[in-house]
Amino acid sequence: MVKVRDGHQVRNKAAHIAVGVDWDGIKHVLGIWVQTSEGAKFWAGVLAELRNRGVNDVLIACVDGLTGFPEAIEATWPHTVVQTCVVHLIRASMRFISHDDRKKVAAALKPIYTAPTADVAAQELDIFAGSNWGKKYPATVRVWQMLGSGSSRSWSSRPRCARSSTPPIRLSR
């Protein structure tokens, strides 16, 4: 959030930064957009601008759980793997956990997001769902099933990315 003078008033607005990582692991700030509110329509415009400025292919897009954002990315770059940011997943799932149990549940969730493959992550999620924590906090399981799968696809059905002449850029917020 940044303070922006608008006429004779100072208002808080969100500064959205798109960061890309190239093949060499070098981060590039692709742009900064200051907006009062965010939505799928706003992000579709940002993605169109990035495409028009030369971003031809995106390998992985790591986003929050904003409705319509994964679809906007897939419409712009159809072969992009869209995944939900792990930090956003953990924060979203912790909303349903009592304060006393948060550290223990966070430790129980770690095998899911540190799994080496999507299939192993799905198995770990099933194990968590069958555990005492999963039974006590079923909403947490639903968050990981819904947001962790990335734009309504299952863990194991991630598409392969197309190869192009331009190095892919990973977008994150």
C-alpha positions, 0 to 999 in steps of 0.5 A: 500500500502506498499513499497517493495524493489525489487532488487535495486528498491523500489516499491509500492505493495498492501498488502491484508489482509484476516480477519475472525471473529469466532462465539465468535466475535474474529477477526483472521488475516488469512493471508497477501498477497503482490501483485502488482495487484489484480484480480479474479485469485489472489483471487481464489488462496488465497481462495484455500490456505485458504481452504487448511489451514483449513477454511471449511465453510464461512458464509458471505464474505464481498468484494469490487466490483471486477469482478469475486471475488464473483464467486471465493468465491462461487466456493470455499464455495458454501453456502457462502453469498457474499455481497458487502462492504457498504463502497465500495458501498457508495464510488462507488455511490458517484462518480456520485454525485456532491460535493454539493449534497453528504451529502444529497444523502448519508443521503437518501441512509442510509435507504437502507444499514441500513434496517433490511432485504433484502426485506426492503432494496429492498423497500428502494432502490425503494423509493430512485429510485423514489425520486428526488435524484434517478431521478437526479442520476440514475447511483447511483441507478444502482450501488446499484442494481448491486453491492448491490445485490451481485454477480447478485442475487437480495436482497431477494434471498440470500441463507441460509448457510450450517451448518458444524462442523467448525465455519464459518469465515467472510472474509473481505478486 
